[in-house]
Amino acid sequence: MLQFRNELGPGKTLRVNCTSKDDVIGVKEVAFKKDYDFRFGEDRQSRTIWRCLLRWRNGQEELYHDLWPAYRGGSTPRCGEIRSWIAVPAGVHLGKNGKPGSYVDKWFSNKDPQVRP
């Protein structure tokens, strides 16, 4: 299961857009202190890989983080695993199976040099 939590601050909306080889999940808006999650099956023939784009506005600036991969299956299925991506103002954290999140990376801006939207 992939889970996304918004800890960006009151009035801040986290936008989540995830895709895999076979599926596209439209943009989901996650309010402050709320979660969005979805479950999926694993393909034993090829690794299940999810890519997710997280976006939010900080004033006039749109910030984003491209999680590639947000989830990648192993050579054996990881059924029941939970990947929790937590969005905070300083960046993105990853928690696994209910364990506290560790820092992954900062947010990027379309204003950053050599950064694609």
C-alpha positions in Angstrom: 0.0 0.0 0.0 1.1 3.5 -0.7 0.1 6.2 1.7 0.6 10.0 1.6 0.2 12.3 4.6 0.0 16.1 4.5 1.9 17.8 7.3 2.6 21.0 5.4 0.5 23.3 7.6 -3.0 24.6 7.9 -4.6 25.6 4.6 -1.9 23.8 2.6 -3.1 21.2 0.1 -0.9 18.3 -1.1 -1.6 17.1 -4.6 -0.6 13.5 -5.4 -0.5 12.0 -8.9 0.7 8.4 -9.2 1.3 6.1 -12.3 2.5 2.6 -12.9 3.1 0.7 -16.1 -0.5 -0.4 -16.1 -2.4 2.2 -14.0 -2.9 5.9 -13.7 -4.4 7.4 -10.6 -5.7 10.9 -11.2 -4.6 13.9 -9.1 -5.8 13.5 -5.5 -5.9 16.5 -3.1 -4.9 15.8 0.5 -5.9 18.4 3.1 -3.6 19.2 6.1 -3.4 16.4 8.7 -5.2 14.0 6.3 -4.0 10.9 4.5 -4.6 9.4 1.0 -3.7 5.8 0.4 -4.3 3.1 -2.2 -3.6 -0.6 -2.4 -2.4 -2.5 -5.4 -1.5 -6.0 -6.5 2.0 -7.2 -7.3 2.9 -8.7 -10.7 5.0 -11.8 -10.3 6.2 -11.6 -13.9 7.6 -8.1 -13.6 8.3 -5.7 -10.8 5.5 -3.4 -9.8 6.8 0.2 -9.9 4.9 3.3 -8.9 6.0 6.8 -9.7 4.3 9.7 -7.8 4.5 13.4 -8.3 3.8 15.4 -5.1 3.0 19.2 -5.4 2.0 22.0 -3.2 1.9 25.8 -3.1 4.0 27.9 -0.7 2.7 31.4 -1.4 3.2 32.1 -5.1 5.7 29.3 -5.6 4.7 25.8 -6.6 7.0 23.1 -5.1 7.2 19.5 -6.1 9.0 16.2 -5.6 9.1 13.4 -8.1 9.1 10.1 -6.2 10.8 7.7 -8.6 10.2 5.1 -7.5 7.6 5.7 -4.8 7.3 1.9 -4.6 9.3 -0.8 -6.4 8.4 -4.5 -5.9 11.1 -7.0 -5.1 11.9 -10.3 -6.8 9.4 -11.8 -4.4 6.1 -10.0 -3.7 6.0 -7.6 -0.7 2.4 -8.2 0.0 1.1 -6.1 2.9 4.0 -3.6 2.9 3.1 0.0 3.6 5.1 2.9 2.3 4.1 6.1 4.0 5.3 9.3 2.3 5.0 12.3 4.7 5.0 15.8 3.2 6.4 18.5 5.6 7.5 22.1 4.7 11.2 21.1 4.6 10.8 18.1 2.3 9.5 14.5 2.1 10.0 11.7 4.6 9.5 8.0 4.1 8.1 5.6 6.7 7.9 1.8 6.2 5.4 -0.5 7.8 4.4 1.9 10.6 8.0 2.9 11.5 8.8 6.6 11.8 9.7 8.4 8.6 13.3 9.2 7.6 14.2 12.3 5.6 14.3 11.6 1.9 14.8 15.0 0.1 13.8 18.6 -0.2 11.1 20.2 -2.3 12.1 21.5 -5.8 10.8 24.6 -7.5 10.2 25.3 -11.1 12.5 28.2 -10.5 15.4 25.9 -9.7 18.0 25.8 -12.4 18.1 22.5 -14.5 14.8 21.3 -12.9 12.0 20.0 -15.0 8.4 20.6 -14.0 
